[in-house]
C-alpha cells in the first residue's frame, strides 16, 4: 500500500500539485496523471488500485500504464513524499519486471 508521507506538504494550484518535503526542503510539481495519482493517494492505495483507476480514466495500454505507475511510485518513494507499507496481508507489491 502506498500512502502520503506526513513530511509532504502540498497544495493544488490551477490543476497542478506543488509538494514540499519538509524534512529535506525538496520541492516537486505534479500535473496530469501524476496529479491524479497524488489525489488518489489521499487514502492508502495499492499499486493495482492505482493502475486500474488510471486505466479507467485515460487511454493507455495496460503494460505501459503498469510500467509508468511503478516508475512514478518509485520516484515518490525515493523522494520521501510517499511511503510503501505492507498491505493488510502483510506483503508489499512485487517490483514490476
C-alpha positions in Angstrom: 0.0 0.0 0.0 1.2 3.5 -0.8 0.5 6.4 1.5 1.4 10.1 1.5 4.2 10.9 3.9 3.5 13.1 6.8 6.6 15.1 5.8 5.0 16.1 2.5 3.2 19.4 2.4 1.2 20.2 -0.7 -1.3 22.4 -2.3 -3.2 22.4 -5.6 -2.9 25.4 -7.9 -4.6 25.6 -11.3 -4.7 21.8 -11.6 -1.1 21.3 -10.6 0.1 20.0 -7.3 3.0 21.6 -5.5 4.7 19.4 -3.0 7.5 20.1 -0.5 9.3 17.5 1.6 9.7 19.4 4.9 12.4 17.0 6.1 14.9 18.0 3.3 13.3 21.0 1.7 12.9 19.3 -1.7 10.2 20.8 -4.0 8.1 19.0 -6.6 5.4 19.8 -9.1 2.8 17.3 -10.5 0.1 17.6 -13.1 -1.8 15.3 -15.4 -1.6 11.6 -14.5 0.9 12.3 -11.7 -1.6 14.8 -10.2 -4.3 12.2 -10.5 -2.2 9.6 -8.6 -1.4 12.2 -5.9 -5.1 12.8 -5.5 -5.9 9.1 -5.2 -3.2 8.8 -2.5 -5.4 10.8 -0.2 -6.3 7.4 1.1 -3.8 4.4 1.0 -3.8 2.7 -2.3 -2.2 -0.4 -3.7 -0.3 -0.3 -6.9 -3.0 -2.4 -8.6 -5.8 0.0 -7.5 -3.8 2.9 -8.9 -3.3 1.2 -12.2 -6.9 0.2 -12.5 -8.0 3.8 -11.8 -5.6 5.2 -14.4 -6.8 2.7 -17.0 -10.4 3.6 -16.4 -9.7 7.4 -16.8 -7.0 7.5 -19.5 -6.5 5.9 -22.9 -3.3 3.9 -22.2 -2.3 0.3 -22.7 -2.1 -1.8 -19.6 1.6 -2.7 -19.9 2.6 0.9 -20.4 0.4 2.1 -17.6 1.9 -0.6 -15.2 5.4 0.5 -16.1 4.7 4.2 -15.8 2.8 3.9 -12.5 5.5 1.8 -10.9 8.2 4.2 -12.1 6.2 7.2 -10.7 5.6 5.4 -7.4 9.3 4.6 -7.2 10.1 8.3 -7.6 7.6 9.3 -5.0 9.1 6.8 -2.5 12.7 7.8 -3.3 11.9 11.4 -2.7 10.1 10.5 0.6 6.8 12.2 -0.2 5.1 8.7 -0.3 5.9 5.6 1.7 5.2 2.0 0.8 3.7 0.0 3.6 2.7 -3.7 3.8 -0.9 -4.3 2.8 -3.4 -5.9 5.1 -2.0 -9.3 4.2 1.4 -8.1 5.4 3.1 -8.0 1.9 4.2 -5.3 -0.4 3.7 -5.3 -4.1 6.4 -7.1 -6.0 8.6 -5.0 -8.3 7.5 -4.8 -11.9 9.7 -6.8 -14.1 
